[in-house]
Amino acid sequence: MAPDLKKALDELYETDGIEACILYRIDGTPIALRTPDRRTLMDIMQWMENEIKYVMGHIERDRLEDVIFTFKEHKIAFHPSSKSTVLATILNPDAHQQLTSLEISRASTKIKEAII
Amino acid sequence: MMIAGVMEETTDERGHMEEKRLKTGVYGLDAIVGGGFRENTVNVILGSSGAGKTTLAMQYLLYGLNRGESAVYFSLEMAEKYIVRECMQMGWTEIEDHIKTGSLKIIHKHGEEVLSISRELSTDLLSIVEDTAEPGSRIVIDPLTHLTFLGDKTHRTYLSEVFNGLRELGTSLVLLEEPPFPASTNGEIFTPMYLADSVVHLQSLGFGERYNRTLRIIKHRGSRHGEGLYPISIQRGLGVVAEVSEAEVEGITPKTEYQDQFEDAKARVREEDGDLKDILIGRLEVLQRNWTSDEDPASVLEKFLDTEKMV
């Protein structure tokens, strides 16, 4: 993985309230992920794996800036990071919405620079 | 004839002999497939049109040919002159010399004439390759797709015979066309993927950006391999170049920091009575040599000892 891409994900992952971040290619293939442990968040990641193509279809078709799903304990944000990638972030209930939103946008910009 | 550096019989840091590998000649690929393709195996290169399958296959052949090996290219699409033309376009001008000296033999059959695989065809294909290939040759079949169309239940058996025959003859790359719509596939790509020793998936999605062209190892029997999605490019003069970082190579390199835990586990096995001791210690040694995870093996070792009733 390109160092600049790795750095962007590492920095986002260090943000308070962000439990995991996964960069998907537009066909639903995961490119890179940062999670605390492969076993934790497994259910959510499996759900994301199943939904990713559908969500990306909506983002593409309706030109959405991002899509957020709220679960009992977690929020999942899908944010297009380039024309071929989408950044998915799993947030815990204590996450500061504005701060994480800002950090996701910042990371998306860096990913875009690294991907193009 | 084989010269040093083409095929490697590697040893790990503890001196254990590992299986012979054939270097792929694809820049960056050896590092994520444990050093190369395993000797006498059938390796499927899966990809849609334009993904880079033929380029990768020619790279594989030329890498060996340029180092004294022999090779057979069984083409079910392009005639020899077009294969040569493509190589010349890439800057691989030495291909003409290899054909002249006979170290590279190109066999061309029309795929449409052999649409469905049958016992006769599998026998024919093998006998042609057998007559042509020297022992230990690099072999390419490009593409296998025609042979798997219209297949019935028996085609799996015939395909299995072809693959087993190829294993006897050398180390093969079998190129497989990926259908544009996965739903349209029956058994034509799954059966060869199932039967193959390894599957390398090339993709070219056509939207640009770094992850437009990628390579992924779907399986590599009997070998550790990288599990990532690796960007690739096709460079004139070189061919397929995979972008693999040092950190990604490190991720599939066996770790040595947990040796004490493996030694403790082996000591616990030795303390037990019974006939299984040697078998179980053997398993632990294999696990120890192949532990690539950064995670502590304690939990896995506990499960092993518990299941084998050593706790």
Contacts between the chains, C-beta under 8 A, distances in Angstrom:
chain1	res1	chain2	res2	distance
A	1	B	228	7.2
A	1	B	245	5.5
A	1	B	247	7.3
A	1	B	248	6.5
A	2	B	210	7.0
A	2	B	231	8.0
A	2	B	243	7.3
A	2	B	245	7.5
A	3	B	245	7.3
A	5	B	210	8.0
A	6	B	245	7.7
A	6	B	247	7.3
A	25	B	205	7.7
A	25	B	211	5.2
A	25	B	214	7.9
A	25	B	229	7.2
A	26	B	205	7.6
A	26	B	207	6.8
A	27	B	205	6.3
A	29	B	214	7.8
A	29	B	216	8.0
A	29	B	229	5.8
A	30	B	229	7.2
A	31	B	211	5.8
A	31	B	229	5.3
A	32	B	228	7.8
A	82	B	209	5.9
A	83	B	207	6.2
A	83	B	208	7.4
A	83	B	209	6.7
A	84	B	205	7.3
A	84	B	207	4.8
A	84	B	208	7.0
A	84	B	209	4.4
A	84	B	211	6.1
A	84	B	212	6.6
A	85	B	209	7.4
A	85	B	211	6.9
A	114	B	210	7.3
A	115	B	209	4.9
A	115	B	210	4.9
A	115	B	211	6.7
A	116	B	208	7.9
A	116	B	209	5.7
A	116	B	210	7.2
